[in-house]
Each structure stands twice: as structure tokens, then as C-alpha cells.
Amino acid sequence: RLAETRVELSASGFRWFGPLKAAPGDPVWLCMRLAGGNGSRTDVQATVVRAGMVGGVFEVAGHFESLRADVREQLLDLVFRSRLSELGIQAGRTWDEDA
């Protein structure tokens, strides 16, 4: 079991910040529990495209090989909601809701 670390997700891949023995071209699996996925584990295969020290932190970046349509939609929803939250925007509200 790996120690907790930061992982950034997109609809096409991931960036893992922390020690992970991987080199470009290596296959890896990300095991996740996504909101909207009824709590079940989702395993996604990826290929490492970059690995090494970046700004004093070990970073591994990978590209998802194939995603089921429902998993891709869940990832997109997670990515967009997280980004909107970082910007202080509450998802699901209309522009004139406060009027």
C-alpha cells in the first residue's frame, strides 16, 4: 500500500506527486472510488509518459489507455467541480440566482 500523496486527474491522464517506481512507457493502474460510481472501485490502466524530479518533488505523469464512457464522465465531473470550487464558484447555480 502506498503512502498518501497528491494526485491530479484529467479526462486523459494523471500526475502523481511522490515516490513511485515507474519509467516512461511503463504500464500502471490507478484504483479509485469516484463520486457517482456507487462506491465501487474503478481501475484505470495508464501508460507513464514522464517520470522524474520536478521542482524538488518526484512526479509521474501518465496517459489513460482507455476509459469506459461512464468513468470518463465521472472524471470530467470531478475535474470541473474541483476547478470551479478552487475559483470559488458553486456548481449548479444560475447566473441570476442571487437576484
C-alpha positions as CSV (number, residue, x, y, z in Angstrom):
1,R,0.0,0.0,0.0
2,L,1.4,3.4,-1.0
3,A,1.5,6.4,1.3
4,E,-1.0,9.2,0.8
5,T,0.1,11.6,-1.9
6,R,-1.3,14.3,-4.2
7,V,-2.7,13.1,-7.5
8,E,-4.1,15.4,-10.2
9,L,-6.6,13.9,-12.6
10,S,-7.8,14.9,-16.0
11,A,-10.0,13.2,-18.5
12,S,-6.9,12.0,-20.3
13,G,-4.5,11.2,-17.6
14,F,-2.9,11.9,-14.2
15,R,0.1,13.4,-12.4
16,W,1.3,11.6,-9.3
17,F,3.4,13.6,-6.8
18,G,5.6,11.4,-4.7
19,P,7.8,8.3,-4.9
20,L,6.6,5.8,-7.4
21,K,9.0,3.5,-9.2
22,A,8.0,4.0,-12.8
23,A,9.6,5.0,-16.1
24,P,8.2,6.3,-19.3
25,G,6.5,3.5,-21.2
26,D,5.6,1.5,-18.1
27,P,2.0,0.4,-17.6
28,V,0.4,1.5,-14.4
29,W,-3.1,1.1,-12.8
30,L,-4.9,3.8,-10.9
31,C,-7.5,2.4,-8.5
32,M,-10.1,5.0,-7.5
33,R,-13.5,5.4,-5.9
34,L,-15.3,8.1,-7.9
35,A,-18.4,10.0,-6.7
36,G,-21.3,8.8,-8.8
37,G,-19.7,5.4,-9.2
38,N,-21.9,3.8,-6.5
39,G,-18.9,3.5,-4.2
40,S,-17.3,0.7,-6.2
41,R,-13.6,0.7,-7.1
42,T,-12.7,1.8,-10.6
43,D,-9.4,0.5,-12.0
44,V,-8.0,2.5,-14.9
45,Q,-4.9,1.5,-16.9
46,A,-2.5,4.1,-18.0
47,T,1.0,4.4,-19.5
48,V,3.7,6.5,-17.9
49,V,4.8,9.3,-20.2
50,R,7.1,11.2,-17.8
51,A,8.8,10.4,-14.5
52,G,11.5,12.3,-12.6
53,M,12.3,15.2,-10.3
54,V,10.3,18.4,-10.9
55,G,10.9,21.3,-8.6
56,G,12.4,19.1,-5.9
57,V,9.4,16.7,-6.0
58,F,9.3,13.3,-7.8
59,E,6.5,13.4,-10.3
60,V,5.0,10.7,-12.5
61,A,2.6,11.7,-15.4
62,G,0.6,9.1,-17.3
63,H,-2.0,8.9,-20.1
64,F,-5.1,6.7,-19.7
65,E,-5.2,3.9,-22.2
66,S,-8.9,3.6,-22.4
67,L,-11.8,4.7,-20.3
68,R,-15.4,3.5,-20.2
69,A,-17.8,6.3,-21.1
70,D,-19.3,6.4,-17.6
71,V,-15.8,6.6,-15.9
72,R,-14.8,9.4,-18.3
73,E,-17.9,11.4,-17.4
74,Q,-17.3,10.9,-13.7
75,L,-13.7,12.1,-14.1
76,L,-14.8,15.1,-16.1
77,D,-17.4,15.9,-13.4
78,L,-14.8,15.6,-10.7
79,V,-12.2,17.7,-12.5
80,F,-14.7,20.5,-13.4
81,R,-16.3,20.6,-9.9
82,S,-12.9,20.7,-8.3
83,R,-11.7,23.5,-10.5
84,L,-14.8,25.6,-10.0
85,S,-14.5,25.1,-6.3
86,E,-10.9,26.4,-6.4
87,L,-12.2,29.5,-8.2
88,G,-15.0,30.0,-5.6
89,I,-17.8,29.1,-8.0
90,Q,-20.6,26.9,-6.8
91,A,-21.5,24.4,-9.5
92,G,-25.2,24.1,-10.4
93,R,-26.3,27.7,-9.8
94,T,-27.6,30.0,-12.5
95,W,-26.1,33.4,-13.1
96,D,-29.2,35.3,-11.8
97,E,-30.0,33.0,-8.8
98,D,-28.9,35.6,-6.3
99,A,-31.1,38.4,-7.8
